[in-house]
Amino acid sequence: MKDNIALIGFMGSGKTTIGKLLAKTMEMKFVDIDKIIEATEKKSINDIFKEKGQIYFRDLEREIILQESSRNNCVIATGGGSILDNENVKSLQETSFIVFLDASIECLYLRLKDNTTRPILNGAEDKKQLIEELLEKRKFLYQISANFTINIDENTSVYETVDKIKESYINS
């Protein structure tokens, strides 16, 4: 059994919400990669993207994932684009049971349509279309990186999701 559980999936798939509850249920530490990046930089992800760019953000994300995944007994909520970097995937696969929260387009759109804290979606004329396009590009990477996939829609229970992840992790 791997030491950590890493949650991957598109922005808005529920990685932070599910991660917090999962960590509490399993008596593990919860680690939110985006929150650590914000604390390290003392600014929001939005501001980091605006001021220093996506490449800077992805480099910092890689360092933080490497650092945090080397710890034990953690539930790690990754950023939605973290799987775009092979080093992130490698670090997580070596130390973590990886769970892909496979949220439906409709669910993602409902959760993200009014959100202004997601730099990649800000300024998009058609957020739903952009979500579909980005998810289409990333879905294969999520799938091949994961040890376990769980489908999420607007009616999915957080508690049932946590129970399924816990069971799959214990049986891995």
C-alpha angles and dihedrals in degrees: 000000000000119000098237141035115225121196117210130178144108120308109279094026091118103258095143097041094045092039094056093050093043092051091049092047093049096039092242131136116261117227122187109193094200092051091051090050090050092048092047093050095034090227140085124273086246091056093045090054092046097045104033105016137236095287091057090047093050091049091052091045090054092053093048094047091050091049097044097041090057090066122088134239097020137137105215122202107200128199116264094250098042092104090063087079116070091207090060092051092047093050092049095044091053094053110019146059099234120217121192112210098208103198121186120247090245092052092048092048093050090051097043107033095094097030116115098179096079108091095196092056098040112110094014112145092209111027094181092054092047091050089051092049095047093045090049089055095045105036096086090051091051091049098049093044096053131088090196134019126203124188117231128193135162091278098047115124115232090213094052090047091052091049092051093049092047092050093047092048093049091049094047 
